Protein backbone atom coordinates (compact mmCIF):
# COMPACT_ATOMS: atom_id res chain seq x y z
CA UNK A 1 0.00 0.00 0.00
CA UNK A 2 2.61 2.55 -0.98
CA UNK A 3 0.06 5.31 -1.46
CA UNK A 4 -1.60 4.56 1.83
CA UNK A 5 1.69 4.52 3.72
CA UNK A 6 2.59 8.02 2.56
CA UNK A 7 -0.75 9.36 3.81
CA UNK A 8 -1.56 7.37 6.90
CA UNK A 9 0.31 6.85 10.15
CA UNK A 10 2.96 4.24 10.79
CA UNK A 11 3.82 4.84 14.46
CA UNK A 12 1.45 3.88 17.26
CA UNK A 13 3.18 6.01 19.89
CA UNK A 14 2.46 9.17 17.90
CA UNK A 15 -0.93 8.11 16.52
CA UNK A 16 -2.61 7.39 19.86
CA UNK A 17 -2.49 10.97 21.27
CA UNK A 18 -3.60 12.31 17.89
CA UNK A 19 -6.78 10.40 16.92
CA UNK A 20 -6.25 6.88 18.29
CA UNK A 21 -7.81 7.85 21.61
CA UNK A 22 -10.92 9.17 19.87
CA UNK A 23 -11.13 6.17 17.53
CA UNK A 24 -11.49 3.94 20.58
CA UNK A 25 -14.67 5.79 21.56
CA UNK A 26 -16.09 5.38 18.06
CA UNK A 27 -15.11 1.70 17.96
CA UNK A 28 -17.26 0.84 20.99
CA UNK A 29 -20.40 2.35 19.49
CA UNK A 30 -19.60 0.89 16.08
CA UNK A 31 -19.36 -2.66 17.44
CA UNK A 32 -22.58 -2.37 19.43
CA UNK A 33 -24.30 -1.22 16.24
CA UNK A 34 -22.91 -4.09 14.15
CA UNK A 35 -24.30 -6.64 16.59
CA UNK A 36 -22.10 -9.56 15.52
CA UNK A 37 -22.82 -12.70 17.58
CA UNK A 38 -20.22 -13.87 20.09
CA UNK A 39 -17.72 -16.55 19.15
CA UNK A 40 -16.92 -15.38 15.64
CA UNK A 41 -13.65 -14.92 13.77
CA UNK A 42 -12.85 -11.24 13.06
CA UNK A 43 -10.48 -9.48 10.68
CA UNK A 44 -9.41 -5.87 11.31
CA UNK A 45 -8.11 -4.39 8.04
CA UNK A 46 -5.68 -1.54 8.65
CA UNK A 47 -5.48 -2.36 12.35
CA UNK A 48 -3.08 0.51 13.06
CA UNK A 49 -2.43 0.98 16.77
CA UNK A 50 -5.08 -1.60 17.64
CA UNK A 51 -7.93 0.68 18.73
CA UNK A 52 -10.59 -1.36 16.93
CA UNK A 53 -8.99 -4.79 17.49
CA UNK A 54 -8.66 -4.19 21.22
CA UNK A 55 -12.27 -3.05 21.44
CA UNK A 56 -13.42 -6.19 19.59
CA UNK A 57 -11.52 -8.32 22.09
CA UNK A 58 -13.01 -6.60 25.13
CA UNK A 59 -16.54 -6.06 23.82
CA UNK A 60 -17.52 -8.57 21.11
CA UNK A 61 -16.49 -11.93 22.63
CA UNK A 62 -14.67 -13.17 19.50
CA UNK A 63 -12.98 -16.55 19.18
CA UNK A 64 -10.16 -14.93 17.20
CA UNK A 65 -9.12 -11.50 15.89
CA UNK A 66 -6.61 -11.09 13.09
CA UNK A 67 -5.17 -7.71 12.19
CA UNK A 68 -3.45 -6.64 8.99
CA UNK A 69 -1.63 -3.39 8.30
CA UNK A 70 0.89 -2.21 5.67
CA UNK A 71 3.08 -0.61 8.34
CA UNK A 72 5.77 -2.66 10.08
CA UNK A 73 5.71 -0.07 12.87
CA UNK A 74 2.03 -0.58 13.55
CA UNK A 75 2.25 -4.38 13.38
CA UNK A 76 5.08 -4.28 15.92
CA UNK A 77 3.16 -1.82 18.11
CA UNK A 78 0.00 -3.92 18.35
CA UNK A 79 2.05 -7.03 18.96
CA UNK A 80 3.60 -5.34 21.98
CA UNK A 81 0.44 -3.68 23.31
CA UNK A 82 -2.30 -6.28 22.82
CA UNK A 83 -1.63 -9.21 25.14
CA UNK A 84 -4.40 -11.61 24.23
CA UNK A 85 -3.92 -15.13 22.83
CA UNK A 86 -6.91 -14.60 20.53
CA UNK A 87 -5.11 -11.81 18.64
CA UNK A 88 -2.41 -11.81 15.98
CA UNK A 89 -1.34 -9.13 13.49
CA UNK A 90 0.64 -9.30 10.27
CA UNK A 91 1.68 -7.16 7.34
CA UNK A 92 -1.00 -6.98 4.67
CA UNK A 93 -2.51 -4.91 1.88
CA UNK A 94 -6.22 -4.08 1.89
CA UNK A 95 -6.30 -4.56 -1.87
CA UNK A 96 -4.92 -8.12 -1.73
CA UNK A 97 -5.73 -9.58 1.68
CA UNK A 98 -3.66 -12.68 2.56
CA UNK A 99 -6.64 -14.88 3.45
CA UNK A 100 -8.86 -17.41 1.74
CA UNK A 101 -12.39 -16.59 0.59
CA UNK A 102 -14.98 -16.69 3.37
CA UNK A 103 -12.46 -16.86 6.23
CA UNK A 104 -14.12 -14.52 8.74
CA UNK A 105 -17.52 -14.00 10.35
CA UNK A 106 -16.83 -10.26 10.56
CA UNK A 107 -14.48 -8.10 8.49
CA UNK A 108 -14.05 -4.51 9.67
CA UNK A 109 -11.90 -1.46 9.00
CA UNK A 110 -11.62 1.73 11.04
CA UNK A 111 -10.38 5.09 9.71
CA UNK A 112 -8.59 3.46 6.78
CA UNK A 113 -10.60 3.15 3.56
CA UNK A 114 -10.24 6.77 2.45
CA UNK A 115 -6.44 6.33 2.41
CA UNK A 116 -6.43 3.23 0.19
CA UNK A 117 -5.60 4.13 -3.44
CA UNK A 118 -8.01 1.53 -4.90
CA UNK A 119 -10.91 1.90 -2.51
CA UNK A 120 -13.28 -0.11 -4.70
CA UNK A 121 -10.82 -2.99 -4.87
CA UNK A 122 -10.41 -2.87 -1.09
CA UNK A 123 -14.19 -3.05 -0.57
CA UNK A 124 -14.36 -6.14 -2.81
CA UNK A 125 -11.56 -7.72 -0.78
CA UNK A 126 -13.43 -7.08 2.48
CA UNK A 127 -16.42 -8.87 1.00
CA UNK A 128 -14.32 -11.73 -0.42
CA UNK A 129 -12.80 -12.77 2.89
CA UNK A 130 -16.13 -12.54 4.76
CA UNK A 131 -18.11 -15.74 5.23
CA UNK A 132 -21.52 -16.13 3.61
CA UNK A 133 -23.95 -14.27 5.89
CA UNK A 134 -20.91 -12.62 7.47
CA UNK A 135 -20.77 -8.94 8.39
CA UNK A 136 -18.58 -6.33 6.73
CA UNK A 137 -18.26 -2.91 8.36
CA UNK A 138 -16.16 0.24 8.27
CA UNK A 139 -16.01 3.80 9.53
CA UNK A 140 -14.17 6.96 8.47
CA UNK A 141 -14.05 10.45 9.93
CA UNK A 142 -16.46 13.11 8.70
CA UNK A 143 -13.63 15.30 7.47
CA UNK A 144 -15.87 17.96 5.95
CA UNK A 145 -17.21 19.20 9.25
CA UNK A 146 -17.99 16.69 11.98
CA UNK A 147 -14.40 15.90 12.94
CA UNK A 148 -13.99 19.26 14.65
CA UNK A 149 -10.33 19.10 15.69
CA UNK A 150 -9.32 18.70 12.04
CA UNK A 151 -11.85 21.22 10.79
CA UNK A 152 -10.45 23.89 13.12
CA UNK A 153 -6.91 23.02 12.05
CA UNK A 154 -7.45 23.08 8.28
CA UNK A 155 -9.70 26.15 8.28
CA UNK A 156 -7.05 28.09 10.19
CA UNK A 157 -4.27 26.75 7.97
CA UNK A 158 -6.13 27.73 4.77
CA UNK A 159 -6.87 31.21 6.08
CA UNK A 160 -3.13 31.73 6.53
CA UNK A 161 -2.08 29.86 3.38
CA UNK A 162 -4.85 29.10 0.83
CA UNK A 163 -2.81 26.32 -0.77
CA UNK A 164 -3.28 24.31 2.42
CA UNK A 165 -6.72 23.36 1.06
CA UNK A 166 -4.94 20.94 -1.27
CA UNK A 167 -3.85 18.92 1.79
CA UNK A 168 -7.19 19.16 3.63
CA UNK A 169 -8.85 15.74 4.06
CA UNK A 170 -12.21 17.47 3.96
CA UNK A 171 -11.52 18.54 0.38
CA UNK A 172 -9.80 15.37 -0.77
CA UNK A 173 -12.07 12.74 0.77
CA UNK A 174 -15.45 14.46 0.51
CA UNK A 175 -16.85 11.85 -1.89
CA UNK A 176 -16.15 8.81 0.27
CA UNK A 177 -16.24 10.33 3.77
CA UNK A 178 -20.05 10.52 3.85
CA UNK A 179 -22.99 8.20 4.39
CA UNK A 180 -23.80 8.33 0.66
CA UNK A 181 -20.22 7.60 -0.35
CA UNK A 182 -19.77 4.67 2.03
CA UNK A 183 -23.18 3.21 1.26
CA UNK A 184 -22.51 3.40 -2.47
CA UNK A 185 -19.11 1.76 -2.00
CA UNK A 186 -20.62 -1.24 -0.21
CA UNK A 187 -23.45 -1.49 -2.76
CA UNK A 188 -20.93 -1.63 -5.60
CA UNK A 189 -18.92 -4.28 -3.73
CA UNK A 190 -21.96 -6.56 -3.86
CA UNK A 191 -22.91 -6.42 -0.20
CA UNK A 192 -26.55 -6.59 0.86
CA UNK A 193 -28.55 -5.09 3.74
CA UNK A 194 -26.28 -2.05 3.60
CA UNK A 195 -26.80 0.36 6.50
CA UNK A 196 -25.13 3.67 7.35
CA UNK A 197 -25.10 5.95 10.35
CA UNK A 198 -23.24 8.76 12.08
CA UNK A 199 -21.33 8.14 15.29
CA UNK A 200 -20.58 11.23 17.38
CA UNK A 201 -18.17 11.14 20.31
CA UNK A 202 -16.81 13.85 22.63
CA UNK A 203 -13.18 14.90 22.18
CA UNK A 204 -12.18 16.74 25.32
CA UNK A 205 -8.67 18.16 25.44
CA UNK A 206 -7.11 18.96 28.82
CA UNK A 207 -5.74 22.25 27.55
CA UNK A 208 -4.42 23.87 24.39
CA UNK A 209 -1.15 21.93 24.49
CA UNK A 210 -3.10 18.66 24.57
CA UNK A 211 -4.80 19.77 21.35
CA UNK A 212 -1.70 21.22 19.65
CA UNK A 213 1.12 18.82 20.54
CA UNK A 214 -0.08 15.86 18.42
CA UNK A 215 0.08 18.08 15.31
CA UNK A 216 3.86 18.29 15.86
CA UNK A 217 4.37 14.54 15.50
CA UNK A 218 4.73 14.61 11.72
CA UNK A 219 2.64 11.58 10.70
CA UNK A 220 -0.62 11.83 8.76
CA UNK A 221 -1.74 14.72 6.51
CA UNK A 222 -2.36 17.45 9.12
CA UNK A 223 0.72 16.86 11.30
CA UNK A 224 2.88 16.43 8.19
CA UNK A 225 1.65 19.80 6.93
CA UNK A 226 2.19 21.42 10.32
CA UNK A 227 5.77 20.22 10.64
CA UNK A 228 6.54 21.26 7.05
CA UNK A 229 5.93 24.91 7.97
CA UNK A 230 8.68 27.27 8.90
CA UNK A 231 8.94 28.28 12.54
CA UNK A 232 7.21 31.65 12.05
CA UNK A 233 4.36 30.22 9.95
CA UNK A 234 3.80 27.44 12.46
CA UNK A 235 3.73 29.98 15.30
CA UNK A 236 1.09 32.01 13.42
CA UNK A 237 -1.03 28.90 12.92
CA UNK A 238 -0.69 28.03 16.59
CA UNK A 239 -1.75 31.50 17.66
CA UNK A 240 -4.75 31.57 15.31
CA UNK A 241 -5.95 28.22 16.66
CA UNK A 242 -5.47 29.42 20.22
CA UNK A 243 -7.74 32.38 19.48
CA UNK A 244 -10.41 30.38 17.64
CA UNK A 245 -10.74 27.26 19.76
CA UNK A 246 -13.53 27.31 22.38
CA UNK A 247 -11.43 27.15 25.55
CA UNK A 248 -13.53 26.69 28.70
CA UNK A 249 -12.97 28.49 31.98
CA UNK A 250 -11.10 25.47 33.34
CA UNK A 251 -8.80 25.43 30.31
CA UNK A 252 -10.36 22.42 28.62
CA UNK A 253 -11.36 22.39 24.95
CA UNK A 254 -14.57 20.48 24.38
CA UNK A 255 -15.11 19.41 20.80
CA UNK A 256 -16.87 16.51 19.10
CA UNK A 257 -15.80 14.05 16.44
CA UNK A 258 -18.16 12.46 13.94
CA UNK A 259 -17.45 9.26 12.06
CA UNK A 260 -19.56 7.87 9.22
CA UNK A 261 -20.14 4.14 9.59
CA UNK A 262 -21.36 1.50 7.13
CA UNK A 263 -22.21 -2.17 7.41
CA UNK A 264 -23.34 -4.85 4.97
CA UNK A 265 -23.77 -8.60 4.62
CA UNK A 266 -22.13 -11.03 2.25
CA UNK A 267 -25.16 -12.93 1.04
CA UNK A 268 -23.39 -15.28 -1.39
ZIJO-V746132 format. One record per pair of residues at least 12 apart in sequence whose C-alpha atoms are under 10 Angstrom apart, sorted by the first residue. I is the first residue (numbers start at 0). J is the second residue. Records with the same first field share a line. If there is no record, write none. Layout:
BEGIN
I: J  J
END
This chain:
BEGIN
0: 68  69  70  91  92  93  94  95  114  115  116  117
1: 69  70  92  115  116
2: 114  115  116  117
3: 69  70  92  93  111  112  113  114  115  116  117
4: 68  69  70  114  115  218  219
5: 114  218  219  220
6: 113  114  115  218  219  220  221  223
7: 45  47  69  70  110  111  113  114  115  218  219  220
8: 47  48  70  72  73  217  218  219  220
9: 47  48  68  69  70  71  72  73  74  76  218  219
10: 47  48  70  71  72  73  74  75  76  216  218
11: 47  48  49  72  73  74  75  76  77  80
12: 48  72  73  76  216
13: 48  213  214  215  216  217  218
14: 47  48  73  213  216  217  218  219
15: 47  48  49  50  213
16: 209  210  212  213  214  216
17: 148  209  210  211  212  213  214  215  216  218  219  222
18: 50  110  148  149  202  213  256
19: 47  48  49  50  51  110
20: 48  50  202
21: 50  200  201  202  203  255  256  257
22: 49  50  51  109  110  138  139  140  200  256  258
23: 49  50  51  52  53  54  109  200
24: 50  51  54  198  199  200  201  202  256
25: 50  51  54  109  138  139  140  197  198  199  200  201  256  257  258  259  260
26: 50  51  52  53  54  55  58  109  137  138  198  258
27: 50  51  53  54  55  57  58  59
28: 54  198  199  200
29: 51  54  109  136  137  138  196  197  198  258  259  260  261  262
30: 51  54  55  58  59  107  136
31: 55  58  59
32: 196  198  260  261  262
33: 59  105  107  134  135  136  137  194  260  261  262  263
34: 59  134
35: 59  60  61  104  105  133  134
36: 59  60  61  104  105
37: 58  59  60  61  62
38: 59  60  61  62  63  104
39: 59  60  61  62  63  64  103  104  105  133
40: 60  61  62  63  64  65  85  102  103  104  105  106  129  130  133
41: 55  56  59  61  62  63  64  65  66  86  102  103  104  105  106  107  129  133  134  135
42: 55  63  64  65  66  67  86  87  88  98  102  103  104  105  106  107  108  125  128  129  135
43: 55  64  65  66  67  68  88  105  106  107  108  109  125  136  137
44: 65  66  67  68  69  88  91  92  93  96  106  107  108  109  110  111  112  121  125  137
45: 66  67  68  69  70  73  74  88  90  91  92  93  107  108  109  110  111  112  115
46: 65  66  67  68  69  70  73  74  77  88  89  90  107  108  109  110  111
47: 66  67  68  69  70  71  72  73  74  75  76  77  88  108  109  110  111
48: 68  72  73  74  75  76  77  78  80  81
49: 66  73  74  76  77  78  80  81  88  109
50: 77  81  109
51: 66  107  108  109  110
52: 64  65  66  77  81  86  87  88  107  108  109
53: 77  80  81  82  83  86
56: 81  83  85  86
57: 83
61: 85  86  104  105
62: 84  85  86
63: 83  84  85  86  87  103
64: 83  84  85  86  87  88  103  105  106
65: 85  86  87  88  89  103  106
66: 78  86  87  88  89  90  91  107  108
67: 87  88  89  90  91  92  93  96  97  108
68: 88  89  90  91  92  93  96  111
69: 89  90  91  92  93
70: 89  90  91  92
71: 89  90  91
72: 90
73: 88  89  90
74: 87  88  89  90  91
75: 88  89  90
76: 88
77: 89
92: 115  121  124
93: 108  111  112  115  116  117  118  120  121  122  123  124  125
94: 115  116  117  118  119  120  121  122  123  124  125
95: 120  121  123  124  125
96: 121  124  125  127  128
97: 124  128
98: 124  127  128  129
99: 127  128  129
100: 124  125  126  127  128  129  130  131
101: 125  126  127  128  129  130  131  132  133  265  267
102: 127  128  129  130  131  133
103: 125  126  127  128  129  130  131  133  134  135
104: 128  129  130  131  132  133  134  135  265
105: 125  126  128  129  130  132  133  134  135  136  264  265
106: 124  125  126  127  128  129  130  133  134  135  136  137  262
107: 125  126  129  134  135  136  137  138  261  262
108: 122  125  135  136  137  138  139  260
109: 136  137  138  139  140  258  260
110: 137  138  139  140  176  258  259  260
111: 137  138  139  140
112: 137  138  139  175  176  181
113: 138  139  140  168  171  172  173  174  175  176  181
114: 139  168  172
118: 175  184
119: 184  185  187  188
120: 184  188
121: 184  188
122: 135  136  137  181  184  185  186  187  188  189  190
123: 184  185  187  188  189  190
124: 188
125: 137  185  188  190  265
126: 185  188  189  190  263  264  265  266  267
127: 188  189  265  267
128: 265
129: 264  265  266  267
130: 264  265  266  267
131: 264  265  266  267
132: 190  191  263  264  265  266  267
133: 263  264  265  266  267
134: 190  191  192  262  263  264  265  266
135: 185  190  191  193  261  262  263  264  265
136: 181  185  193  194  195  260  261  262  263  264
137: 181  185  195  258  259  260  261  262  263
138: 176  177  178  181  195  196  197  198  257  258  259  260  261  262
139: 172  175  176  177  178  181  197  198  257  258  259  260  261
140: 168  169  172  176  177  197  198  199  256  257  258  259  260
141: 168  169  172  173  175  176  177  178  197  198  199  256  257  258  259  260
142: 167  168  169  170  171  172  173  176  177  256  257  258  259
143: 167  168  169  170  171  172  173  174  176  177  257
144: 169  256  257
145: 169  197  198  199  254  255  256  257  258  259
146: 169  199  200  202  254  255  256  257  258
147: 202  253  254  255  256  257
148: 202  204  210  211  244  252  253  254  255  256
149: 167  168  169  214  221  256
150: 167  168  169  256
151: 239  240  243  244
152: 167  211  214  221  222  225  236  237  239  240  243  244
153: 166  167  168  169  170  221  224  225  236  240
154: 167  240
155: 235  236  237  238  239  240  243
156: 221  224  225  232  233  235  236  237  239  240
157: 236
158: 236  239
159: 232  235  236  239
160: 232  236
163: 221  224
166: 220  221  223  224
167: 220  221  224
168: 220  221
175: 259
176: 258  259  260
177: 195  196  197  258  259  260  261
178: 194  195  196  197  258  259  260  261
179: 195  259  261
180: 195  259  261
181: 193  194  195  196  259  260  261  262
182: 194  195  196  259  260  261  262  263
183: 261
184: 261
185: 261  262  263  264
186: 263
188: 263  265
189: 263  264  265  266  267
190: 262  263  264  265  266  267
191: 262  263  264  265  266  267
192: 262  263  264  265  266
193: 261  262  263  264  265
194: 260  261  262  263  264
195: 259  260  261  262  263
196: 258  259  260  261  262
197: 257  258  259  260  261
198: 256  257  258  259  260
199: 255  256  257  258  259
200: 254  255  256  257  258
201: 253  254  255  256  257
202: 252  253  254  255  256  257
203: 251  252  253  254  255  256
204: 246  250  251  252  253  254
205: 246  249  250  251  252  253
206: 246  247  249  250  251  252  253
207: 237  240  241  244  245  246  250  251  252
208: 237  241
209: 251  252
210: 240  241  244  251  252
211: 237  240  241
214: 226
215: 227  233
225: 237
END
